[in-house]
Amino acid sequence: MINKEMNDALNRQVDAEMYSSNLYLAMYGWLAEKGLPGFAEWMRLQAAEEYEHCMRIFNYIIERGGNVQLGAIPKPGAGWKSVLEVASEVVDHEAKVTGMINNLMDIAIQQKDYAATAFLQWFVTEQVEEENNVGDVLSRVKMIGDNTAALYHLDANLGQRTASPAPEVQE
């Protein structure tokens, strides 16, 4: 059985993962409107991944006999001024999510909740990958600067990304 502190913290993370999905969907729309289908597809897949993370936590709460309590999801921003601004916000957001996952791990360790610690390790590893991937995109966007031909090439490259296999979800 999951303890109340861990249950509450995981519920907050479910909300945070839904916000991440919505934020990335908003970015997907903005990038598509700007005629950058590759960047847009990259963000669409990011949004889908965040939703999968949400459901992974949601199902874990249920599996541990917890109580799912969904909170309000804030409206994401919009109206970015450049691809650089979008990529920078994604990097900052992923760093924030990493901090949230680390806080969950701190609670699990403090509560001696070894099942939660094992469960959260997947997210710790995932965040290392996420920060690396989005950091790479930001570095490339910075390198490109105002070179539209290079931006076109990066857009085509990002459009080649395929969805990762969905994590196993308990029913």
C-alpha positions in Angstrom: 0.0 0.0 0.0 1.3 3.4 -0.9 1.6 6.0 1.9 -0.3 9.3 1.7 2.8 11.5 1.2 3.9 9.4 -1.8 0.4 9.2 -3.1 -0.1 13.0 -3.0 3.3 13.6 -4.6 2.6 11.2 -7.4 -0.8 12.8 -8.0 1.0 16.2 -8.4 3.4 14.5 -10.9 0.4 13.1 -12.9 -0.8 16.7 -13.2 2.8 17.9 -14.1 3.1 15.3 -16.8 -0.3 16.3 -18.3 0.9 19.9 -18.3 4.1 18.9 -20.1 2.0 17.1 -22.7 -0.2 20.2 -23.2 2.8 22.5 -23.3 4.4 20.4 -26.0 1.1 20.2 -27.9 0.9 24.0 -27.9 4.5 24.1 -29.3 3.6 21.5 -31.9 0.8 23.8 -33.1 3.0 26.9 -33.1 5.7 25.1 -35.1 3.2 23.7 -37.6 1.8 27.2 -38.1 5.3 28.4 -38.9 5.8 25.9 -41.6 8.2 23.6 -39.7 6.6 20.2 -40.0 9.7 18.3 -38.7 10.0 20.4 -35.5 6.2 20.1 -35.1 6.4 16.3 -35.4 9.2 16.2 -32.9 7.1 18.1 -30.4 4.0 16.0 -31.2 5.9 12.9 -30.3 7.3 14.7 -27.1 3.7 15.5 -26.1 2.6 11.8 -26.6 5.6 10.7 -24.6 4.6 13.0 -21.7 1.1 11.6 -21.8 2.5 8.1 -21.6 4.5 9.1 -18.5 1.4 10.5 -16.9 -0.5 7.2 -17.5 2.5 5.2 -16.2 2.3 7.1 -12.9 -1.5 7.1 -12.8 -1.6 3.3 -13.2 1.2 2.9 -10.6 -0.9 4.8 -8.0 -3.8 2.4 -8.7 -1.6 -0.7 -8.6 -0.3 0.3 -5.2 -3.8 0.8 -3.8 -3.6 4.6 -3.9 -6.1 7.2 -4.7 -5.8 9.2 -7.9 -6.8 12.8 -7.5 -6.5 14.9 -10.7 -5.9 18.6 -10.3 -6.3 21.5 -12.6 -3.9 21.7 -15.4 -2.6 25.3 -16.1 -3.0 26.6 -19.6 0.4 26.4 -21.4 2.0 29.5 -22.9 1.9 30.4 -26.6 3.2 32.9 -29.0 6.8 32.0 -29.1 9.0 34.4 -31.1 11.4 31.9 -32.5 12.5 28.2 -32.8 15.3 29.1 -30.4 12.8 30.3 -27.8 10.8 27.1 -28.1 13.9 24.9 -27.8 15.2 26.9 -24.9 11.8 26.6 -23.1 11.8 22.8 -23.7 15.3 22.5 -22.2 14.3 24.6 -19.1 11.1 22.6 -18.8 12.8 19.2 -18.9 15.3 20.4 -16.2 12.3 21.4 -14.1 10.7 17.9 -14.6 14.0 16.3 -13.6 13.9 18.2 -10.4 10.4 17.0 -9.7 11.4 13.4 -10.4 14.3 13.8 -8.0 12.0 15.2 -5.4 9.8 12.1 -5.8 12.8 9.9 -5.4 13.8 11.8 -2.2 10.3 11.1 -0.8 10.5 7.4 -1.7 13.9 7.1 -0.1 12.8 9.0 3.0 9.7 6.9 3.4 11.7 3.7 2.7 9.2 3.0 -0.1 11.4 0.6 -2.0 8.7 -0.2 -4.6 8.4 3.5 -5.4 12.2 3.8 -5.6 12.4 1.0 -8.1 9.4 2.4 -10.1 10.9 6.0 -10.1 14.3 4.8 -11.3 12.8 4.4 -14.8 11.9 8.1 -14.7 15.4 9.1 -13.5 16.9 7.3 -16.4 14.3 8.7 -18.8 15.1 12.3 -17.7 18.8 11.9 -18.4 17.8 10.8 -22.0 15.3 13.7 -22.3 17.7 16.4 -21.1 20.4 15.0 -23.5 18.1 15.0 -26.5 16.5 18.4 -26.0 19.9 19.9 -25.2 21.2 18.5 -28.5 18.4 20.1 -30.4 19.0 23.5 -28.6 22.7 23.3 -29.4 21.9 22.8 -33.1 19.4 25.6 -33.2 21.9 27.9 -31.6 24.6 26.8 -34.1 22.2 27.5 -37.0 21.5 31.1 -36.0 19.8 32.8 -38.9 20.8 30.3 -41.5 17.4 29.3 -43.0 19.0 26.5 -45.2 20.4 24.9 -42.0 17.1 25.4 -40.2 15.3 23.6 -43.1 17.8 20.8 -42.9 17.4 20.4 -39.1 13.6 20.5 -39.6 13.8 17.7 -42.1 16.1 15.7 -39.8 13.7 16.1 -36.7 10.8 15.0 -38.9 12.4 11.6 -39.3 11.9 10.8 -35.6 9.6 7.9 -34.9 7.6 7.2 -31.8 9.4 5.1 -29.2 7.6 2.0 -28.1 5.0 2.9 -25.5 5.8 1.8 -22.0 3.8 -1.2 -20.7 0.7 0.1 -19.0 -1.2 -2.1 -16.5 -4.9 -2.2 -16.9 
